[in-house]
């Protein structure tokens, strides 16, 4: 069975891996013939390349389309409509944490995409809830997957204020909040450290570096690392922080759980559908660095409770193993 997969395949240009490269590889290994577009950096030419892919592979059984809430939303719109003209079944994979707002701001375009899809796949019940309310009822929840064998789970009995942040540097992910958390923690724990991993997306990397400098804080900015590199680096850290303004189901949070890192995140978008506060992670209000620092301090002072949360997360993350998720993709594609 041939599957055409459309998305931003840009890791060769210094961007973090996206689902087209991870899920696409997993589906290939599962026996599907997967053809993917596009790795072209220029966004306009990338869209044209996707159109070319649709025309060249119009005999595909399905087209998978990574669907985001910002400018890449239009890739999904135009590609889905070309698929409709050619009568090819297409499946949007819903990634954008701000897609609920897109449903409200562009309802006609959204109906053309999502109501005419063979199925829509959401990695969380968060987006399914909003799509159901919008009147799009053909949404199936299939979680983002990880290969758990690729992650070394480290059992910790004590916790030090060694913070790890992994994301692209973009305003929507609020990287400066991580600096604020470090600044607050160092007032009580002078040995507190912060490592920030990820490529620049919109100039936020330099802005964050300058912000740290104005506070006289030393932060380890690594730039983009491969998955094997940053997961190895994680062994020297004790806390994972996620500071985003809005999000869906970030794979980095799932990966942190698989590594045995307690996760502290802003309570936005699909995050509360992924993290239950003080059960398998810790939640704080958006932009509330004070509360995040306080939660981390409590986790240091009460390690038994922190260990309980980490163990719960380890059990929970088993639901995201590709060995489990693969069966759900088999059901929808076959």
C-alpha positions as CSV (number, residue, x, y, z in Angstrom):
1,X,0.0,0.0,0.0
2,X,1.4,3.4,-1.0
3,X,1.1,6.3,1.4
4,X,2.0,9.9,0.4
5,X,3.0,11.9,3.4
6,X,3.1,15.7,3.2
7,X,4.8,17.8,5.9
8,X,7.8,20.0,6.8
9,X,10.7,17.6,6.5
10,X,13.3,20.1,7.4
11,X,15.7,18.5,9.9
12,X,18.5,18.7,7.3
13,X,18.2,22.5,7.6
14,X,18.8,22.6,11.3
15,X,15.1,22.2,12.4
16,X,14.0,19.6,14.9
17,X,12.6,16.4,13.6
18,X,8.8,16.5,13.0
19,X,6.3,13.7,12.7
20,X,6.7,13.3,9.0
21,X,10.2,11.9,9.7
22,X,9.4,9.9,12.8
23,X,6.0,8.5,12.0
24,X,6.9,8.1,8.3
25,X,9.9,6.0,9.3
26,X,7.8,3.8,11.6
27,X,5.2,3.2,8.9
28,X,7.8,2.3,6.4
29,X,9.3,-0.3,8.9
30,X,5.7,-1.6,9.4
31,X,5.5,-2.5,5.7
32,X,3.9,0.5,4.1
33,X,5.4,2.2,1.0
34,X,5.8,5.7,2.2
35,X,6.7,8.6,-0.1
36,X,7.2,12.0,1.6
37,X,7.4,15.6,0.6
38,X,9.0,18.1,1.2
39,X,12.5,18.9,2.5
40,X,12.8,22.2,0.5
41,X,13.5,25.1,2.8
42,X,11.7,27.9,0.9
43,X,8.0,27.7,2.0
44,X,6.5,28.7,-1.4
45,X,8.6,26.2,-3.3
46,X,8.0,23.6,-0.7
47,X,4.2,23.9,-1.3
48,X,4.7,23.6,-5.0
49,X,6.8,20.5,-4.4
50,X,4.0,19.0,-2.3
51,X,1.6,19.7,-5.2
52,X,4.0,17.9,-7.5
53,X,4.1,15.0,-5.1
54,X,0.3,14.7,-5.1
55,X,0.2,14.7,-8.9
56,X,3.1,12.2,-9.3
57,X,1.6,9.8,-6.7
58,X,-2.1,10.2,-7.3
59,X,-2.4,6.4,-7.2
60,X,-1.6,6.6,-3.4
61,X,-4.1,4.9,-1.2
62,X,-4.0,7.7,1.3
63,X,-2.3,11.1,1.8
64,X,-1.2,12.0,5.3
65,X,-1.0,15.7,5.9
66,X,0.7,17.2,8.9
67,X,-1.6,20.1,9.9
68,X,-0.4,23.0,12.0
69,X,-2.2,26.1,13.3
70,X,0.2,28.9,12.1
71,X,1.3,29.7,8.5
72,X,1.8,26.0,7.7
73,X,-2.0,25.6,8.0
74,X,-2.2,26.8,4.4
75,X,-0.1,23.9,3.2
76,X,-2.7,21.6,4.6
77,X,-5.6,23.6,3.1
78,X,-4.3,23.7,-0.5
79,X,-2.9,20.2,-0.5
80,X,-6.2,18.8,0.8
81,X,-8.2,20.5,-1.8
82,X,-6.0,19.2,-4.6
83,X,-6.5,15.7,-3.1
84,X,-10.2,16.3,-3.2
85,X,-10.1,17.2,-6.9
86,X,-8.1,14.1,-7.7
87,X,-10.4,12.0,-5.4
88,X,-7.6,10.8,-3.2
89,X,-8.5,10.0,0.5
90,X,-6.5,12.2,2.8
91,X,-5.9,12.2,6.5
92,X,-4.9,15.4,8.3
93,X,-2.8,14.8,11.4
94,X,-3.6,17.6,13.8
95,X,-0.5,19.1,15.5
96,X,-1.1,22.8,16.1
97,X,-1.9,23.6,19.7
98,X,-3.7,26.7,18.4
99,X,-5.9,24.9,15.9
100,X,-9.1,25.6,18.1
101,X,-8.5,29.3,17.4
102,X,-8.0,28.5,13.7
103,X,-11.4,26.8,13.6
104,X,-13.0,30.1,14.9
105,X,-11.0,32.5,12.7
106,X,-11.3,30.5,9.4
107,X,-14.3,28.3,9.8
108,X,-15.0,28.0,6.0
109,X,-11.5,26.9,5.2
110,X,-11.5,24.5,8.1
111,X,-14.7,22.9,7.1
112,X,-13.3,22.3,3.6
113,X,-10.3,20.6,5.0
114,X,-11.6,18.6,7.9
115,X,-15.2,17.7,7.0
116,X,-14.1,16.3,3.7
117,X,-11.2,14.3,5.1
118,X,-11.4,10.5,5.2
119,X,-10.4,10.8,8.9
120,X,-8.7,13.4,11.0
121,X,-6.1,12.1,13.5
122,X,-5.6,13.9,16.7
123,X,-2.8,13.0,19.1
124,X,-4.9,14.2,22.1
125,X,-8.5,14.4,23.3
126,X,-7.9,18.1,23.6
127,X,-8.2,18.7,19.9
128,X,-10.9,16.1,19.4
129,X,-13.0,18.0,22.0
130,X,-12.7,21.2,20.1
131,X,-13.3,19.6,16.7
132,X,-16.4,17.8,17.9
133,X,-17.7,21.1,19.2
134,X,-17.0,22.7,15.8
135,X,-19.1,19.9,14.1
136,X,-16.2,17.8,12.8
137,X,-17.0,14.4,14.1
138,X,-14.6,12.2,12.0
139,X,-11.7,12.7,14.4
140,X,-9.8,9.7,15.8
141,X,-7.3,9.9,18.6
142,X,-4.0,8.3,18.0
143,X,-1.2,9.5,20.3
144,X,2.2,10.7,19.2
145,X,4.5,7.8,19.6
146,X,8.1,7.1,20.8
147,X,10.2,4.0,20.6
148,X,10.7,3.4,24.3
149,X,13.7,1.2,23.7
150,X,15.6,4.4,22.5
151,X,15.3,6.0,25.9
152,X,17.4,5.2,29.0
153,X,15.2,5.5,32.1
154,X,17.3,6.8,35.0
155,X,16.1,6.2,38.5
156,X,16.7,9.2,40.8
157,X,16.3,9.1,44.6
158,X,17.4,12.7,45.1
159,X,16.9,15.8,43.0
160,X,19.2,18.8,42.3
161,X,18.1,22.0,40.6
162,X,19.6,21.0,37.2
163,X,17.1,22.1,34.6
164,X,16.7,20.9,31.0
165,X,14.6,22.7,28.4
166,X,14.2,21.2,24.9
167,X,12.3,23.1,22.2
168,X,12.9,25.3,19.2
169,X,13.5,28.9,20.2
170,X,10.3,30.6,19.3
171,X,8.1,33.2,20.9
172,X,5.2,30.7,21.2
173,X,7.4,28.5,23.4
174,X,8.3,31.3,25.7
175,X,12.0,30.4,26.3
176,X,12.6,33.6,28.4
177,X,10.4,32.0,31.1
178,X,13.0,29.3,31.6
179,X,15.6,32.1,32.4
180,X,13.2,33.6,34.9
181,X,12.8,30.2,36.6
182,X,16.5,29.8,36.9
183,X,16.9,33.3,38.3
184,X,14.3,32.6,41.0
185,X,15.8,29.2,41.9
186,X,19.3,30.5,42.2
187,X,18.2,32.8,45.0
188,X,17.7,29.7,47.2
189,X,19.9,27.2,45.3
190,X,23.0,29.1,44.0
191,X,24.1,25.8,42.3
192,X,21.0,25.7,40.1
193,X,21.8,25.3,36.4
194,X,19.9,25.4,33.1
195,X,20.6,23.8,29.7
196,X,18.5,24.9,26.8
197,X,18.5,22.7,23.7
198,X,17.1,23.6,20.3
199,X,17.5,25.6,17.1
200,X,16.4,29.2,16.6
201,X,13.1,29.7,14.8
202,X,12.3,33.4,14.9
203,X,15.2,35.2,16.5
204,X,14.2,34.1,20.0
205,X,17.6,32.4,20.7
206,X,19.6,35.6,20.6
207,X,16.9,37.4,22.5
208,X,17.0,34.7,25.2
209,X,20.8,34.8,25.4
210,X,20.7,38.5,25.8
211,X,18.0,38.3,28.5
212,X,20.2,35.8,30.5
213,X,23.1,38.1,30.1
214,X,21.2,41.1,31.5
215,X,20.4,39.0,34.6
216,X,24.1,37.8,34.9
217,X,23.0,34.2,34.5
218,X,25.1,31.5,32.9
219,X,23.0,29.2,30.7
220,X,24.2,26.3,28.6
221,X,22.8,26.9,25.1
222,X,23.6,23.8,23.0
223,X,21.9,24.7,19.8
224,X,20.2,21.9,17.9
225,X,21.1,18.4,19.1
226,X,20.1,15.0,17.7
227,X,17.8,12.9,19.8
228,X,20.6,10.6,20.9
229,X,22.7,13.6,21.9
230,X,20.1,15.4,24.0
231,X,18.7,12.3,25.6
232,X,22.3,11.4,26.7
233,X,22.7,14.9,28.0
234,X,19.5,14.5,30.0
235,X,21.2,12.0,32.3
236,X,23.1,14.9,33.9
237,X,19.8,16.8,34.7
238,X,17.1,16.3,37.2
239,X,14.1,18.4,36.0
240,X,12.5,19.0,32.6
241,X,10.7,22.3,32.1
242,X,8.2,23.2,29.3
243,X,7.3,26.9,29.2
244,X,5.1,27.1,26.1
245,X,2.3,29.6,25.7
246,X,0.2,27.1,23.7
247,X,0.7,23.5,22.7
248,X,-0.9,20.2,21.7
249,X,0.9,17.1,22.8
250,X,4.7,17.8,22.6
251,X,6.8,14.7,22.0
252,X,9.6,16.2,24.1
253,X,7.4,16.0,27.2
254,X,6.7,12.3,26.5
255,X,10.4,11.7,25.9
256,X,11.3,13.4,29.2
257,X,8.9,11.1,31.0
258,X,10.5,8.1,29.3
259,X,13.9,9.3,30.6
260,X,12.7,9.5,34.2
261,X,12.8,13.3,34.4
262,X,10.0,15.0,36.4
263,X,8.2,17.3,34.0
264,X,7.1,20.9,34.9
265,X,4.9,22.6,32.3
266,X,2.6,25.5,31.7
267,X,-1.1,24.4,31.9
268,X,-2.0,25.4,28.3
269,X,-3.7,23.8,25.3
270,X,-3.4,20.0,25.3
271,X,-0.9,19.8,28.1
272,X,-3.5,19.1,30.9
273,X,-4.8,16.2,28.7
274,X,-1.2,14.8,28.9
275,X,-0.2,15.8,32.4
276,X,-2.2,15.3,35.6
277,X,-0.9,17.7,38.2
278,X,1.1,16.0,40.9
279,X,0.2,12.6,39.4
280,X,2.5,12.2,36.4
281,X,3.9,15.8,36.3
282,X,3.4,19.3,37.5
283,X,1.4,22.1,36.0
284,X,1.6,25.9,36.5
285,X,-0.3,28.8,34.9
286,X,1.0,30.2,31.7
287,X,4.1,32.5,32.2
288,X,4.1,31.9,35.9
289,X,7.8,31.5,36.6
290,X,7.3,32.0,40.3
291,X,5.0,29.0,40.6
292,X,7.2,26.8,38.5
293,X,10.2,27.7,40.7
294,X,8.1,26.9,43.8
295,X,7.0,23.6,42.4
296,X,10.6,22.6,41.6
297,X,11.7,23.7,45.1
298,X,9.1,21.5,46.6
299,X,10.2,18.6,44.4
300,X,13.7,19.0,45.7
301,X,12.6,19.1,49.4
302,X,10.2,16.2,49.1
303,X,11.9,13.6,46.8
304,X,9.6,10.7,47.8
305,X,6.6,12.5,46.3
306,X,8.7,13.4,43.3
307,X,9.7,9.8,42.8
308,X,6.1,8.7,43.0
309,X,5.2,11.2,40.2
310,X,8.1,10.0,38.0
311,X,7.1,6.3,38.5
312,X,3.5,7.2,37.5
313,X,4.8,9.0,34.4
314,X,6.9,5.9,33.5
315,X,3.8,3.8,33.5
316,X,1.7,6.4,31.6
317,X,4.3,6.8,28.8
318,X,4.0,3.1,27.9
319,X,0.8,4.1,26.1
320,X,2.9,6.1,23.6
321,X,5.3,3.3,22.7
322,X,5.2,2.6,18.9
323,X,4.5,-1.1,19.6
324,X,1.2,0.0,21.0
325,X,0.4,3.0,18.7
326,X,1.3,1.0,15.6
327,X,-1.9,-1.1,16.0
328,X,-4.1,2.0,15.9
329,X,-2.5,3.2,12.7
330,X,-2.9,-0.3,11.2
331,X,-6.6,-0.1,12.0
332,X,-7.1,3.2,10.2
333,X,-5.0,2.5,7.2
334,X,-6.1,-1.1,6.5
